[in-house]
């Protein structure tokens, strides 16, 4: 088992070129375990599930295992896990279900830190008369405070949409506290863990949330997404489904054939986490151990990044200036330079970052940096101090 600060890059083929990926919040790289799992699945015959021949049995096994292992990842039961092609696709599907339940007089609260995957679907409900309120963050730190949420809640509140971590600023949210506040008025909660799950292991039952989603490709996996739906709610939600699919099955949210080879790849990603960082321990326990290492590795990176950015007089950091309450995602601007100019300088040095609002339009507008006036550097556990020093060195020379 590796120790904190050990270079994990050797497990990631894409990182062997020497290019430094600091745009991980836009999508992480994948380990050999993932690539091999996809190759093995496709090399042994392709078929749909439910038949007796070997390829079909393999597809059935992969699908069943993926649901079980994702349940371990989320901290729920396999029958509460829904497969999807993207987080946005899944949330728009939920919105279609909600649109058949709600109308004029009903209310939804959306936090002011949301990625549009957890905002636009609910704002679309305004077309049927649902009122949407915004739980504004407090600036300049960009924190959400529970005392600002409670006055927005009422007996008419049907849903509270919250991000566990801002994809633009890295700010963490008190998810459990927000869920408890929503429950006090009988509202459901939908939690976006896309920007949270590369850094911390979700705990849907511990939070008490009703709906939770994440993207596998942000967690060292292929382009898939997953949705937790609390079991009691599955029969209540009206969906467009094949008539013979039971109303109490997660399959009602999964029209068509699953992407079996990508599910196999996701199993490979989880194998990487358990084998390399989790001591080879199976189930949720192995993932908890892996994420304990991830948090320790990234904790050092966050401290170093904040100290390095603060020492650069031209750099303006948006959001929390401290390591507590944030992930290793940093939104910033450089005085005298347009974001694309800085991005180009970094690219010349073999470093990739992101520019623009990163689909987080609400916080970008609140900060006055919408649509293109900021950069985002996002680190994960396979990034190193050397990566960070190269990045800070380019900014220092501007």
C-alpha positions, 0 to 999 in steps of 0.5 A, a space after each residue: 500500500 502506498 503512503 501519503 505523498 507517494 507519486 500515484 502517477 505511475 498508475 495513470 498512463 495519460 500522466 506519463 507524458 509529463 503534461 500536468 493536468 490541473 483541470 481535474 474538476 473538468 474530468 480526471 484521468 483514468 488508471 490502468 485498472 480502468 483501461 484494462 477492464 474496458 478492454 477485457 470486457 470488449 475483448 471477450 464478446 459483446 451482448 445484452 443482458 439476460 441470455 444464457 450464452 457467455 457474453 450475455 452472462 458477463 454483461 449481466 454480471 458486470 451490471 449487477 456488480 456495478 450496482 452493488 459496488 456503486 452502492 458501496 461507494 455511495 453508502 446505500 443499497 443496490 436497489 437505490 442506484 440508478 445508472 445514467 450517461 451524465 449527471 445533467 441527463 439524470 437531473 433533467 430526468 428527475 425534473 421531468 418526474 417532478 413536473 408531473 407532481 408539482 405546479 403553481 404554489 410549490 417552491 424549490 430552493 437552489 443554492 447560489 453555488 450550484 453547477 447548472 446540472 443542479 440548477 437549470 433542471 429545477 429552474 425549468 420548473 418555473 414554466 409550470 408555475 413552480 417558484 424558485 428561490 436562491 439560497 445565496 452564499 455570503 461573499 467574498 468567501 462564498 460560503 453557504 450559511 444555514 441561517 440564510 436557508 431557513 427563512 427561505 423554507 416554508 410548507 410549500 417547499 418541495 425541494 432543496 438543491 445543494 452542492 456538497 462542494 462548489 466545482 468553481 470555488 472548492 467550497 464545502 457545504 454542510 450537507 447534513 445540516 441543509 438536509 435536516 433543515 429541508 426535512 423540517 418542512 417536509 422537503 426533499 433534497 437533491 445533492 450534487 457530489 460531482 465536485 465532492 466525490 473525487 476528494 471525499 467519499 459520499 455518505 448518502 445515508 449519513 446525510 439523510 438525503 433523498 437524491 444524490 448524484 455524481 459523475 464517474 469521470 470525475 472520480 478516475 473513471 469513464 464517462 458515466 454518472 450515477 444517481 441515488 434515489 431513496 428507496 421509498 421514493 422510487 414508486 412515487 416518481 412518474 417516469 417514461 418507462 417500458 410498461 413491464 418495468 416495475 414501478 419500484 425498480 431503479 430500472 424505471 429510470 434507465 431506458 435502453 441498454 446500459 453502457 456495459 463496457 463503461 460499467 466494467 471500467 468503473 469497476 476498474 476505477 474502484 479496484 484502483 482505489 481499493 488496491 492502491 490506496 485502500 489496502 486491498 480491502 473489499 466493500 465500503 471499508 476499502 473505499 473509506 481507507 482509500 479516501 482517508 489517504 486521499 484527504 491526507 495527500 490533498 490536505 498538504 497540496 491545499 496548504 501549499 497551493 494557498 500559501 503559493 497563491 497568496 505570495 503572488 501579488 498579481 493573483 486574486 483568489 476567489 472563495 475561501 483563503 483557508 484550507 478548512 472547508 474547501 477542496 483542492 480547487 482554486 478559482 483565481 484571476 491575474 491582474 493585467 492578464 485575460 484568463 485565456 492569456 494566462 491559460 496559454 502561458 501555462 499551456 506553453 509550460 505543459 500545464 492544463 487549467 480551465 477558464 470561464 464560468 465552468 458551468 457554475 453561472 450562479 457563483 460566477 455572476 455573484 462574483 462579477 466574473 461571468 462569463 470569462 474573467 477567471 481561471 480554475 486550477 483543480 488538483 487531485 491525489 495524483 498531483 504532486 508538489 512538483 506539479 504545483 511548483 511548476 504551476 506557481 512558477 509560471 504565475 510568478 513569472 507573469 
